[in-house]
Amino acid sequence: MSAYVEINSISRHSLEFAYGRALQEQENHNWTWAMTGMRAARARDQKMLKVLERAANLIQQIDEDQHREHRRSTDKYGESLMTTETQMWVEAYKTMDNGDPCENLMWIYGAAACLVGYVA
């Protein structure tokens, strides 16, 4: 099954599927899968950029929906931050948009490539 979807119709389900695939491919040491996304990120592929922007916005919204009340009522700095996954997706979008994709985020780029349809 492929996670390819139209950019404007990326959903929580398709995002979770693509990220799950990234984690699975990482566990299987499938560097080719991640490097497909990394190459597209380095090339500033416009489809990838749009997908990453949409995905980062969606995951931020999901994070906010899940932790809104707790973040507003805590006195602990660490509990007021976005989740690691959210930070990684946002940073992947920012670094790609700036033309300087980070190799540490290659699995996120791979997940975005999965959403675009570049990898199965």
N, C-alpha and C positions, 0 to 999 in steps of 0.2 A: 504494500500500500504506500502510496506517495502522499506527502502532505501538501502538494502543490495546490495553492488556492489563489484566487484573484486577490491582488494586494489590498483592495478596500474591504474585502470580506474575511480578512484574517480574524479568527475567533480565538477564544480562550482554548478551545479544544485543539485547533490546528497548531497553536503555539505550544501547548503542552506536548502534543505528539512530536513536533519537530525537536523540542528541547530534550524529550525523552530519547529520541533517536540519537541525538548528539551524545548524551550520556552513555548510551549503549555502545555507540561506535568508539567512544573514548575508552571504555572498559575493554573493548575488543582490540584496542591499539590500531584502529583503522585510520592511519594518518592520511591516506589518500582522500578519504571522505572529508576530513577537516581542511585539508589543503585546497580542495575545490572551492570552499567558501573563502579561504584566505586569499586565493588568487583573484577571486571576484572582488573582494574587499580592496585589495591593492590596486585593482583596475578602476576602482570607484564605479563599479557597475550600477547603473541607475535603478534597475529593478531591485537589486540588493539593498541599496540605500533607502528606497521607499519602504521595502519590507522591514528593514531594521528600525526605521522611524516609527512605523505603525506598531511593530511588535514592542518596542521600548515604551511607547505611550500606553499600549494595552497592559503590559506587565506592571507599569507604574500604577495604573488605575486598579488593577487587581490587588496589588500590594496595599494601596491606600484603603480599598474597601475592606480588606481583611484586618488591617491593623489601626484603622483610624482612631477609634476611641482609646485604645491602649497608648498610642503615641501621644495623644493630647493629655493624658492623665498621668504620665510617668515623669519622675524626676531624674531618671537615669538616662544619660546621654546615649549609651549604647542601645537602649530600647527605643529610642526615637528615630533611629536610622532606617533606611530602606533595607530590605533583605539583600543578601549577597547576590542572588540571581538577578534581582532588579537592577542593582548597581552594575552588574556585568553587562546586561543588555543595553542599558543607557550608555555605558562607556564604549561599548562596541559601536553603537551608532555615532557617538561623538567623534571617536578616533577615525572612523571611516569617513565621516563627513569632512573632517579636517585633512583628509588625505594621508593620514599616518596610522593605518590599522595596527593594532597591537597583537603580536603573535600569541600572547597569553590568552587571547580571546578567540583563538581559531575555532574552537568548538561552537561558540556562539555564531560565528560567521558560517560554520558548517550547517547549523540549524537554520539560519536565514537562507542559505543556499537550498536547503531541503524545502523550505516554504516557497521559494521561487521555482523550484523544479529542476535545479541543476544537479542534484544528487537524489537518488531514490531512497 
